[in-house]
Amino acid sequence: MSLKFGVKGYDVPVRYQPDVCIIGAGASGVSAAVAAARLKMSVVLIEKYGFSGGATVAGLSGTICGLYSSGKKPQQIVFGFADEFYKILKAKKGVAEPVKFGSTLLVPHDALKWKESADDLLIEHNCTILYHTYFLKAFTDEAGRISSLLVKGQEGQFAIKPKFVIDASGDAEVINSISGTTFLGNNGVVQTPTMIFKMANVNMPDFLAIDPADLSRKVAEADASGNYNLPRHHVYVFPLPNTGEVLCNMTRITYKDGSIPLGINSTDLTFAEIEGRKQSKEYARFLTEQIPAFSKAYIADTGVQVGIRQTRSIVGKDKLMNDDVATGKKNKNAITFSAWPIELHSKSGIKIHHLEDDFYDIPFETLIPQKAVNYLVAGRCMSAEHEALASARVTAQCFGMGYSAGAACGLMLHENLIASQLNGMMVKTWMKQHNLKSSNEK
Ligand SMILES: Cc1cc2nc3c(=O)[nH]c(=O)nc-3n(C[C@H](O)[C@H](O)[C@H](O)COP(=O)(O)OP(=O)(O)OC[C@H]3O[C@@H](n4cnc5c(N)ncnc54)[C@H](O)[C@@H]3O)c2cc1C
């Protein structure tokens, strides 16, 4: 296609004119793409890495949180697309048995199977995937619509002119580029990053006998002994589906003065990557020297990217508040829901607040940026207060948010609506009419 982009100063070809263009192929971007494609819309999915999965795969976050209830007998309560993807992973032997996390459960998964499953689903749904393609900038017209997106592929820069855009970048890259309002954590303080690493050749029977609280106590003692430098004491380790492999969520990355590197700044990210790998090596040394189950183990991998829990959040038509999560608030406009605890990683430690025998709702309006015309967000950059996001950002809920955002593009197209006119009830009804399962449907 040799259409001219039509924006002064940018002499690039227009390569695609899809119904929907999605930026970011993490859990929210993949689910958005599948939902939009199921409504017979053409979909282009832009991803800077060479694979889907985002933080789950590139960051090795490695477990599906948010599927189960919280209480004495946790049950799976979140279904819809999250359950569909869980079942696909299960069929490929890509998940381990659910593991206890406080009073709920999480499901460890294999990163390679996640990538494969996403590729298969996207191809099956005729989505155009553009890996190794970087979103640079969005342009708006007089009506405030996003008219075009400038991206950089390996062949150079080109433009996409979509009818609708979903910002599933985690960092609200699209909204930020059109000067939409965003905010950072709690007055600029975000959650701490973690470099997750994988240990292989672990003695699994011995590992499974470890009491997690005991392991955290040993980390604290080793740090206090002066023989190890282990800044985080409350650690998580999960068995992976592959025999002998364990996922280690143990590191905590801050500068020496305690300030927290930002995931939207290259200098900070570079520091976090290098510090994260250094810490991973030190925690692995502790494990192999002090914990018998790891005596013959070795580091098999660190994340392709350091795990960034929080960057920009949008200011939405609605906002998920800390109290909404803490008190299990229900909302008629919910498009997904969660019993995952507030799991707040800060420089002083981890605060965990469980929702015993309860859950809270996530309204669709948290995905609608203020004054939005033909665009929505999905996933981690939703509109949420700091502690609320420390719960809502996990994989099962990102799947639910993305799926409803993809569906909502179909609703806007067919009913000639703009994003700010949408509400959760309308989206839920539309999804039902078009056989797109909500998070509470098996
Ligand atoms: C350390 C850590 C541990 C975690 N542990 C768990 C856990 O155990 N279980 C769980 O369920 N959740 C966990 N989470 C949370 C969860 O992984 C993420 O919040 C969730 O995956 C976010 O999904 P998303 O789709 O919103 O964003 P992401 O997964 O961040 O996806 C965004 C995608 O957009 C792409 N992108 C960004 N900018 C651009 C651009 N300019 N151009 C092109 N592509 C771009 C990125 O490469 C990425 O693939 C953890 C997170 C972290 C950081």
The ligand as an SDF file (V2000), in Angstrom:
LIG
                    3D

 53 58  0  0  0  0  0  0  0  0999 V2000
    8.0040   -8.9280   39.1590 C   0  0  0  0  0  0  0  0  0  0  0  0
    6.6050   -9.2110   38.7920 C   0  0  0  0  0  0  0  0  0  0  0  0
    5.9940  -10.3710   39.2430 C   0  0  0  0  0  0  0  0  0  0  0  0
    4.6820  -10.6240   38.9100 C   0  0  0  0  0  0  0  0  0  0  0  0
    4.1250  -11.8020   39.3100 N   0  0  0  0  0  0  0  0  0  0  0  0
    2.9240  -12.1410   38.8520 C   0  0  0  0  0  0  0  0  0  0  0  0
    2.4190  -13.4260   39.0610 C   0  0  0  0  0  0  0  0  0  0  0  0
    3.0560  -14.2810   39.6730 O   0  0  0  0  0  0  0  0  0  0  0  0
    1.1850  -13.7210   38.5380 N   0  0  0  0  0  0  0  0  0  0  0  0
    0.4400  -12.8020   37.8410 C   0  0  0  0  0  0  0  0  0  0  0  0
   -0.6530  -13.1190   37.3950 O   0  0  0  0  0  0  0  0  0  0  0  0
    0.9130  -11.5770   37.6300 N   0  0  0  0  0  0  0  0  0  0  0  0
    2.1290  -11.2320   38.0730 C   0  0  0  0  0  0  0  0  0  0  0  0
    2.6390  -10.0080   37.7990 N   0  0  0  0  0  0  0  0  0  0  0  0
    1.7900   -9.0290   37.0900 C   0  0  0  0  0  0  0  0  0  0  0  0
    1.5950   -9.3170   35.6460 C   0  0  0  0  0  0  0  0  0  0  0  0
    2.6770  -10.0260   35.1010 O   0  0  0  0  0  0  0  0  0  0  0  0
    1.4210   -8.0280   34.8280 C   0  0  0  0  0  0  0  0  0  0  0  0
    0.8340   -7.0130   35.5450 O   0  0  0  0  0  0  0  0  0  0  0  0
    0.5700   -8.3260   33.6370 C   0  0  0  0  0  0  0  0  0  0  0  0
    1.2110   -9.3160   32.8770 O   0  0  0  0  0  0  0  0  0  0  0  0
    0.3550   -7.0740   32.8330 C   0  0  0  0  0  0  0  0  0  0  0  0
   -0.2090   -7.3950   31.6000 O   0  0  0  0  0  0  0  0  0  0  0  0
   -0.4420   -6.2700   30.5140 P   0  0  0  0  0  0  0  0  0  0  0  0
   -0.9250   -6.9680   29.3160 O   0  0  0  0  0  0  0  0  0  0  0  0
   -1.2370   -5.1610   31.0720 O   0  0  0  0  0  0  0  0  0  0  0  0
    1.0020   -5.6220   30.2850 O   0  0  0  0  0  0  0  0  0  0  0  0
    2.3880   -6.2950   29.8850 P   0  0  0  0  0  0  0  0  0  0  0  0
    2.4200   -7.7180   30.2380 O   0  0  0  0  0  0  0  0  0  0  0  0
    3.4120   -5.3860   30.4460 O   0  0  0  0  0  0  0  0  0  0  0  0
    2.3710   -6.1880   28.3000 O   0  0  0  0  0  0  0  0  0  0  0  0
    2.6210   -5.0060   27.6230 C   0  0  0  0  0  0  0  0  0  0  0  0
    3.2610   -5.3380   26.2970 C   0  0  0  0  0  0  0  0  0  0  0  0
    3.4060   -4.1330   25.5470 O   0  0  0  0  0  0  0  0  0  0  0  0
    4.6660   -4.1400   24.9140 C   0  0  0  0  0  0  0  0  0  0  0  0
    5.0260   -2.7560   24.6630 N   0  0  0  0  0  0  0  0  0  0  0  0
    5.1730   -1.7730   25.5700 C   0  0  0  0  0  0  0  0  0  0  0  0
    5.5070   -0.6160   24.9790 N   0  0  0  0  0  0  0  0  0  0  0  0
    5.5480   -0.8810   23.6450 C   0  0  0  0  0  0  0  0  0  0  0  0
    5.8570   -0.0880   22.5090 C   0  0  0  0  0  0  0  0  0  0  0  0
    6.1760    1.2130   22.6100 N   0  0  0  0  0  0  0  0  0  0  0  0
    5.8250   -0.6660   21.2860 N   0  0  0  0  0  0  0  0  0  0  0  0
    5.5210   -1.9960   21.1620 C   0  0  0  0  0  0  0  0  0  0  0  0
    5.2380   -2.7940   22.2140 N   0  0  0  0  0  0  0  0  0  0  0  0
    5.2480   -2.2340   23.4430 C   0  0  0  0  0  0  0  0  0  0  0  0
    5.5800   -4.8270   25.9190 C   0  0  0  0  0  0  0  0  0  0  0  0
    6.7270   -5.3400   25.3030 O   0  0  0  0  0  0  0  0  0  0  0  0
    4.6610   -5.9040   26.4690 C   0  0  0  0  0  0  0  0  0  0  0  0
    4.7590   -7.1000   25.7410 O   0  0  0  0  0  0  0  0  0  0  0  0
    3.9490   -9.7170   38.1190 C   0  0  0  0  0  0  0  0  0  0  0  0
    4.5710   -8.5610   37.6340 C   0  0  0  0  0  0  0  0  0  0  0  0
    5.8680   -8.3080   37.9620 C   0  0  0  0  0  0  0  0  0  0  0  0
    6.5130   -7.0940   37.4170 C   0  0  0  0  0  0  0  0  0  0  0  0
  1  2  1  0
  2  3  1  0
  2 52  2  0
  3  4  2  0
  4  5  1  0
  4 50  1  0
  5  6  2  0
  6  7  1  0
  6 13  1  0
  7  8  2  0
  7  9  1  0
  9 10  1  0
 10 11  2  0
 10 12  1  0
 12 13  2  0
 13 14  1  0
 14 15  1  0
 14 50  1  0
 15 16  1  0
 16 17  1  0
 16 18  1  0
 18 19  1  0
 18 20  1  0
 20 21  1  0
 20 22  1  0
 22 23  1  0
 23 24  1  0
 24 25  2  0
 24 26  1  0
 24 27  1  0
 27 28  1  0
 28 29  2  0
 28 30  1  0
 28 31  1  0
 31 32  1  0
 32 33  1  0
 33 34  1  0
 33 48  1  0
 34 35  1  0
 35 36  1  0
 35 46  1  0
 36 37  1  0
 36 45  1  0
 37 38  2  0
 38 39  1  0
 39 40  1  0
 39 45  2  0
 40 41  1  0
 40 42  2  0
 42 43  1  0
 43 44  2  0
 44 45  1  0
 46 47  1  0
 46 48  1  0
 48 49  1  0
 50 51  2  0
 51 52  1  0
 52 53  1  0
M  END
$$$$
